[in-house]
């Protein structure tokens, strides 16, 4: 997707030739190009990137916490169910 968008931005080939080359519809290539250009400013926004990394780290931490809780719950239930088997 990004490769096609970059090729479209470079304008070395026409949209029609890119369509034939990648087997896509012209509207799809134009949409990807537009999307790429509208979001490209985020690449250089380090503050936004730092927030994203922090948010992802918090999410990972929360998920590990939940996994730990579920493991403890599973072990507890396994011990409680053993006498009934």
ROSE-822461 format. One line per 3 residues: their letters; for each residue x, y, z of C-alpha. Coordinates in steps of 0.001 Angstrom, whole numbers, plus 524288, in hexadecimal, padded with zeros to 5 digits. Each point is the difference from the previous one (the first is absolute). Layout:
<atoms>
a) X:Y:Z ~ ...
</atoms>
This chain:
<atoms>
xxx) 80000:80000:80000 ~ 80AB2:80997:803F9 ~ 8088D:7FBFB:7F494
xxx) 7F51E:80291:7F649 ~ 7FCC0:80CFF:8067E ~ 80E3D:80442:7FF41
xxx) 800B7:7FC22:7F1BA ~ 7F3C7:80809:7FD69 ~ 805AC:80BB4:8073F
xxx) 80CA2:7FF4C:7F839 ~ 7F809:800BF:7F36A ~ 80A66:7F8E6:7F827
xxx) 7F51C:7F7B0:7FA5C ~ 7F1F0:80341:7FD0C ~ 7F53B:7FB38:808E0
xxx) 7FB52:7F742:7F501 ~ 80D31:7F94E:7FEBF ~ 80095:7FE2E:80EBD
xxx) 7F280:7F9C4:7FF47 ~ 804B5:7F645:7F5EF ~ 80CAE:7FD8A:80746
xxx) 7F971:7FD3D:80D27 ~ 7F2A5:7FB64:7FB63 ~ 7F898:80AE1:806E4
xxx) 7F519:80975:7FCC6 ~ 803FA:80E4B:7FDCE ~ 7F726:80497:80B10
xxx) 806FF:7F6E8:8096E ~ 80D39:80599:7FC70 ~ 7FAFA:80DE9:80121
xxx) 7FA03:7FCFA:80D52 ~ 80CA2:7F9E7:8050B ~ 807E6:80B8F:7FB01
xxx) 7F6B0:8098C:80696 ~ 80035:7F838:80CBD ~ 80EDC:7FF27:7FFD0
xxx) 80196:80E93:7FDCE ~ 7F615:8039F:80A77 ~ 806B7:7F784:80A44
xxx) 80E34:8024B:7FC28 ~ 801C1:80B29:809BE ~ 7FF26:7F622:80B2B
xxx) 80CE5:7F9E3:7FC0F ~ 8075E:80C0B:8045B ~ 7F7DB:80305:80C02
xxx) 8089B:7FA4E:80ACA ~ 7F6DE:8045B:80AD5 ~ 7F4E5:7F84C:7FA01
xxx) 808EC:7F445:7FE49 ~ 80421:800AA:80E47 ~ 7F1D0:8002C:80458
xxx) 7FD02:7F462:7F758 ~ 80B6B:7F828:80573 ~ 7FC24:80352:80DF7
xxx) 7F1E5:7FC37:7FD47 ~ 8044C:7F318:7FA0B ~ 808D9:7FD26:80BA1
xxx) 7F4BE:802A7:80954 ~ 7F735:7F717:7F816 ~ 80A1D:7F518:80017
xxx) 801D9:80191:80E99 ~ 7F151:7FF3C:80243 ~ 7FED1:7F3FD:7F761
xxx) 80AEF:7F909:8075E ~ 7F93F:80355:80CC1 ~ 7F351:7FA25:7FB03
xxx) 80716:7F3CF:7FB3F ~ 805E5:7FE62:80D81 ~ 7F2C1:8012D:80674
xxx) 7FA0E:7F61F:7F6AF ~ 80B07:7F65D:8027D ~ 7FDEC:80119:80EAA
xxx) 7F151:7FE2A:7FE40 ~ 8021D:7F419:7F749 ~ 8093C:7F999:809B7
xxx) 7F678:80291:80B15 ~ 7F4C3:7F9FB:7F85F ~ 80824:7F438:7FC0D
xxx) 80339:7FD55:80E5F ~ 7F1CA:8018B:80413 ~ 7FB00:7F6FD:7F53B
xxx) 809C0:7F4E1:80258 ~ 7F853:7F9E4:80B45 ~ 7F3E8:7FEF1:7F757
x) 8069B:7F8D8:7F4E1
</atoms>
